[in-house]
Amino acid sequence: MGSFSIWHWLIVLIVVVLVFGTKKLGNVGSDLGKAVKGFKDGMKGEDEASKDANKPADQKVIDVEAKDKSNH
């Protein structure tokens, strides 16, 4: 009784399709996909913003090669 077989899930799927229709279910799936994509983009933008917020605005990264100042 704790687990459902494939037949139970198939019947549930058929009932859901009959109640809501395929067009409405397609729209819900599309909206859900857009929401997940928007959430991921928002999290990525937030990560980049937090990295930039930790650096002072006037600080620039300069890639240089250190040279030894020895008197030979």
N, C-alpha and C positions, 0 to 999 in steps of 0.2 A: 504494500500500500504506500510505502515511502517514495518509490520511484515510478515515473510514468513511462510507458512503453512508447514506441514510435507511433502506434495507432492512436493513442491519446493525444499526442501532439498534432497529428494530422487532422484529427477531428476538431481540435481547438483552432487550428489554422483555417480550416474550411468555414467554421462559424464566424471567425473574425473577418474573413474576406466577404462573406455574405452580409454581415452587419454593416461594415464600413465601405465595402467596394474597393476595387483595385486602384481606381484613380486617387481616392483620398489616401489610401495607404502609401501610394507612390509619392504623393505630396508630403506626407509625414516623414517618409524616409529621406526625401530630398532636403527638407527643412532641418532634419536632425544632422545630416551630413554637413550642411552649411554651418550649423551651430558648432559642431565639433571642430571644423576647420577654422572658424573665427576664434574659438577658444585657444587653439594651438598657436595661431598667429598672435593673439594677444599675449600669451605666455612668452613667446619668443621675443616680442617687442618689449615686454616688461623686463626680461633678463638682460637685454642689450641696454635698456635705459638704466638699470641698476648698476651695470658695469661702468657706464659713462658717468653716473652720479658720484661714484667713488673717486674719480679723478678730478683734480681741480681744472677749471676751464682754461687757465693759462699754461698748464703743464703740457709740454709736447714730448713725445717719445722720439729720440734721435738715436739712430743706429750708428755707432762709431766703433772704430777699432782702437783699443788701448795700446799705447806705445810706451816702452820702457824708457825712462829718462836717466840713464846711467852715463856717467862721465868716463868714457873710454879713451 
